């Protein structure tokens, strides 16, 4: 399995993916700090994609096959295409991020690979299961909280979250 993007959504996917005991969880991102967090949260491997060799690295790690599941957790065309390039025949691309612009689906490369593409956000169907997981304390969502602000400092909170690469922000909590 590979997760493309190790921001808050990708890290949440990493935490919950471990319930399914995948043999390998590869996390791909541009940010070394977030890749270190991913390793701390259970990733078995991490790849900084800045060098442009993420596809080759994943294929080498999987003996040329690709990953059974590629989770797209960024929401930009380049990361969706990366998922298309690393998914194995018979695999799944799980798109869990909102895309604000058009993304190309390269059926000319995928038509004979029998892949599945899913899209979904947290919704009322998955909420009861997630609440049960929280109640049972199988996951600790607090590990994703990096900053706290009082309500009267809300502009500082937005500034911090808006510059997450520099501030190392994942989830910002605003308190009354």
N, C-alpha and C positions, 0 to 999 in steps of 0.2 A: 504494500500500500504506500502511496505517496500523497502528501498534503502540500499543495502549492500555496504558500503564504503562511507565515507564522505570526500574523497579528492576532488580535483577540479572537477572531472567528476561527482561524486556523488552529490556534492553541486549544480552543474549546473542542474543536473536532479531534485533535490529538488526544485530549484527555478522555473523551467518550469513545474513541475508536479502540482504546485499550480494553473495553468491555468485551470485544470480539476476539481478542488474543491474536492479532495478526503476527505472523512470524517476523515481519520487518515493517517498520514505519519510517519512511524517508520523508524529511521535511525540507522543502526548497524555498529559499527566500533570498533577498538582497542584503538583509540586515544581520550582521554577525551577532549582535546582541540578542535579537529575537531567535536566532538559530541556537544560541547557547541556552536560552530559556526552553526551547523545544527539546533539547537533549535532557535538560533537567526535568522536564515534564514527561519524559518517556520515549522520545524519538530514538530509534536505534541508529539512525544516520542523518546527517544534515548536509545540504549542498548549498553553497552560495552561488546563485545563478548569475552573478555579475560578470563572470568570465565568459559566459555564453556557452558553456559545455555541459549544462545540466542534463540535456537529453542523453548525450553520450555517456555521462557518468551513471545515470539511472540504468541505461541499457547494459552497461558493463556490470553493474551491481546485480542485475537480474539475468545474467547470462544471455543477453540479447532479447529476452522475451518481453520485457516491460512489466508494469505493475498491474495487478488484478483490479485495483481501485485507485483512481486518481481523483483526489478531492480538490476542487478549484475554490479557493477561499480568498481571492483577491478582488475579482470582478473587473478585469481588464482583458482586452483581446489577447495580449501576449501570453497571459497565464492560462487562458482557456486553450490556446494553441499548444502550449507546453503540455497540458493534460492530454490533448489529442495525440501528441508525439510519443508520450511515454506509456499510454494504456496498452495492455497486452491484448491479443486476440481473445475475445470472449469476456473482456473486462468491462468495467463500469467507470464512466466519468460522472462524478457527483458534483454538480454545480450548486454550491451553498451560498453564493454571494450574489448581490444585486449588481447587474450590469447596467450602466447608464448610457452606454453606446453600443452600436452594432458589433456583434462578434460573428466571424465567419465559421461555419461548420464545414469542414473539409471532407465532404463525402467522397471526393475523388481518391482520398487516401484511406478512408475508413469503411467504405461500402462492403468490403469482403472480410472484415474483421469481427463481425458479429458483436459489436459493443452495445452497451446500454448507456443512455444518458439520462440522468435524473436531475430534476431541479426541485428545490424545496427550501423553505425557510422555517424557522420555528413557528408552529401554528397550533391551533387548538387540538389537532390530532396527536401531536407529540408532547404537549404540555403535561398531561397526567403522568406519563412515563418519566419525564424530566423531574417533576415534583417528587415522585417516589424515589428517584435516585438521590435527590437532595436530602429528603427526609431520612433515608437510610445512611447518609453520610458516606456514600461510595465515592463522591467527588467533593472537592472543596472549591467552590467558585471564587472564594476570596483570594486564591493564588493569582488571579488575573487582575486584581485591583492593585494599581501601582501608585495612585495619587488620590488624595482627599482634599476637598475644598469646602469652605463654608459658602452658603448661598450668596452672601454679599461679595464673594470673590469669584463669581461665576465667569467673568471675563477672563480671569487668570486660568480658570479650568479649561475654557475653550482654547486659549492660547497654548496651554500645555498639550492638550490633545491634538491640536492642529499642527504641532511640531513634534509629533511622537518619536520620530527618528532621533531627534536631539535630546528630548526629555525622557526617552525610554518609557513613555506612557503606553499602557495597554488599556485598562479601564479606569476611568476617572469617576469618582463618586462625589456627588454634590450633597452636602448635608445642610439641614436647616440651621 
